[in-house]
């Protein structure tokens, strides 16, 4: 497996969109409101890659995972962490999060932040095992109940030679 940062040479937007939709398909009918992944298009995904820091995991010629990173004031936001269903449970998501940790450290950001839907308790368990802690419960606009939780993971500061 190879991890590749998305840049201007990347052209496989249809395949990347299909990967995200396949990875998020198990949420359909389980979460409310529906996943924002359902609103993605190849054009909006390409724009997301220009505005954020995207990475893909490739096995042979096949895209099997991805994540998008967005620097914020006090953390690095991790979004659209996705692994093809048939490739899940093989450490790909954790390898992608290692890229997120390295990116946060290189940007001198002290933490990773992600959001996961309240209904997806299996995700809460996995992220907790990876060192994330629940930091907030929030609701999407128009909802009176909690619809997602925020989780954060502190990143060890990088020690630089002077």
C-alpha positions as CSV (number, residue, x, y, z in Angstrom):
1,X,0.0,0.0,0.0
2,X,1.2,3.5,-0.9
3,X,0.0,6.8,0.7
4,X,0.0,9.7,-1.8
5,X,-0.8,13.4,-1.2
6,X,-3.3,14.8,-3.6
7,X,-1.9,17.4,-6.0
8,X,-2.7,18.9,-9.4
9,X,-1.6,15.7,-11.1
10,X,-4.4,13.7,-9.5
11,X,-7.2,12.9,-12.0
12,X,-9.1,10.0,-10.5
13,X,-12.0,12.0,-9.0
14,X,-14.7,9.5,-10.1
15,X,-12.8,6.7,-8.4
16,X,-12.2,8.7,-5.3
17,X,-15.9,9.7,-5.1
18,X,-16.9,6.1,-5.5
19,X,-14.5,5.1,-2.7
20,X,-16.0,7.7,-0.3
21,X,-19.6,6.7,-1.2
22,X,-18.8,3.0,-0.7
23,X,-17.1,3.7,2.7
24,X,-20.0,5.8,3.9
25,X,-22.8,3.6,2.5
26,X,-23.4,1.8,5.7
27,X,-24.5,5.1,7.3
28,X,-27.4,5.5,4.8
29,X,-30.6,5.1,6.8
30,X,-28.7,5.0,10.1
31,X,-27.9,8.7,10.6
32,X,-30.0,11.8,10.4
33,X,-29.3,14.1,8.8
34,X,-27.8,12.1,5.9
35,X,-24.0,12.2,5.4
36,X,-22.6,15.2,3.6
37,X,-20.7,12.7,1.4
38,X,-24.0,12.2,-0.5
39,X,-23.7,15.8,-1.7
40,X,-20.2,15.4,-3.1
41,X,-19.6,15.6,-6.8
42,X,-16.3,15.0,-8.7
43,X,-16.1,18.8,-9.0
44,X,-16.7,19.6,-5.3
45,X,-14.2,16.8,-4.4
46,X,-11.6,18.4,-6.6
47,X,-12.3,21.8,-5.0
48,X,-12.0,20.2,-1.5
49,X,-8.6,18.8,-2.5
50,X,-7.4,22.2,-3.6
51,X,-8.7,23.9,-0.4
52,X,-7.5,21.2,2.1
53,X,-4.7,18.6,2.4
54,X,-5.9,15.3,0.8
55,X,-4.2,11.9,0.9
56,X,-5.2,8.6,-0.7
57,X,-4.1,5.1,0.0
58,X,-3.5,3.0,-3.1
59,X,-3.1,-0.8,-3.3
60,X,-1.6,-1.7,-6.6
61,X,-3.7,0.5,-8.9
62,X,-6.8,0.7,-6.7
63,X,-7.8,3.6,-4.4
64,X,-8.6,1.9,-1.1
65,X,-8.7,4.9,1.4
66,X,-8.5,8.6,1.8
67,X,-8.7,11.5,4.2
68,X,-8.8,15.3,4.1
69,X,-7.1,17.6,6.5
70,X,-8.0,21.2,7.3
71,X,-5.8,23.4,9.5
72,X,-7.8,25.3,12.2
73,X,-6.6,27.8,14.8
74,X,-5.7,25.2,17.5
75,X,-5.9,21.8,15.7
76,X,-6.0,19.9,12.4
77,X,-9.5,18.8,11.4
78,X,-9.7,15.3,10.0
79,X,-12.5,14.8,7.5
80,X,-13.8,12.2,5.1
81,X,-11.6,9.5,6.5
82,X,-12.7,6.6,4.3
83,X,-11.6,3.1,3.7
84,X,-13.3,0.7,1.2
85,X,-15.5,-1.8,3.1
86,X,-13.5,-4.8,1.9
87,X,-10.2,-3.1,3.0
88,X,-11.4,-2.1,6.5
89,X,-9.8,-3.7,9.6
90,X,-6.4,-3.9,8.0
91,X,-4.8,-0.8,9.6
92,X,-5.4,1.5,6.6
93,X,-7.4,4.1,8.6
94,X,-4.8,4.1,11.3
95,X,-2.0,4.6,8.7
96,X,-4.0,7.5,7.3
97,X,-4.3,9.0,10.8
98,X,-0.6,8.8,11.2
99,X,-0.3,11.1,8.2
100,X,-2.7,13.4,10.0
101,X,-0.5,13.4,13.1
102,X,2.6,14.0,11.1
103,X,0.9,16.9,9.3
104,X,-0.3,18.5,12.5
105,X,3.2,18.3,14.0
106,X,4.7,19.9,10.9
107,X,2.2,22.7,11.2
108,X,2.8,23.1,14.9
109,X,-0.8,22.2,15.7
110,X,-1.2,20.5,19.1
111,X,-4.2,18.3,18.3
112,X,-6.3,16.4,15.7
113,X,-10.1,17.0,15.7
114,X,-12.8,15.0,14.1
115,X,-16.5,14.7,14.1
116,X,-18.5,11.5,14.0
117,X,-22.2,10.9,14.1
118,X,-23.8,10.1,17.4
119,X,-25.4,6.9,16.0
120,X,-22.1,5.4,14.9
121,X,-21.0,4.1,18.2
122,X,-18.6,1.6,16.6
123,X,-16.7,4.6,15.2
124,X,-16.5,6.2,18.7
125,X,-14.9,3.0,20.0
126,X,-12.4,2.8,17.2
127,X,-11.4,6.5,17.5
128,X,-11.1,6.1,21.3
129,X,-8.8,3.1,20.8
130,X,-6.7,5.4,18.5
131,X,-6.3,7.9,21.3
132,X,-9.2,10.3,20.6
133,X,-11.4,11.6,23.5
134,X,-14.9,12.9,23.2
135,X,-14.8,16.7,23.7
136,X,-18.3,17.9,22.7
137,X,-21.8,16.9,21.6
138,X,-23.3,19.0,18.9
139,X,-26.3,19.3,16.7
140,X,-26.7,20.0,13.0
141,X,-28.7,23.1,12.2
142,X,-32.4,22.5,12.6
143,X,-31.9,19.6,15.1
144,X,-32.8,19.9,18.8
145,X,-31.0,16.6,19.7
146,X,-27.3,15.7,19.5
147,X,-26.4,14.5,16.0
148,X,-22.7,14.3,16.2
149,X,-19.8,14.3,18.6
150,X,-16.4,16.0,18.4
151,X,-13.3,14.0,19.3
152,X,-9.8,15.3,19.8
153,X,-6.4,13.7,20.1
154,X,-3.4,15.6,21.5
155,X,-0.2,15.4,19.3
156,X,3.2,15.3,21.0
157,X,5.1,18.5,20.1
158,X,7.9,18.1,17.6
159,X,11.4,18.7,19.1
160,X,13.5,20.7,16.8
161,X,17.2,21.2,16.9
162,X,18.2,24.8,17.5
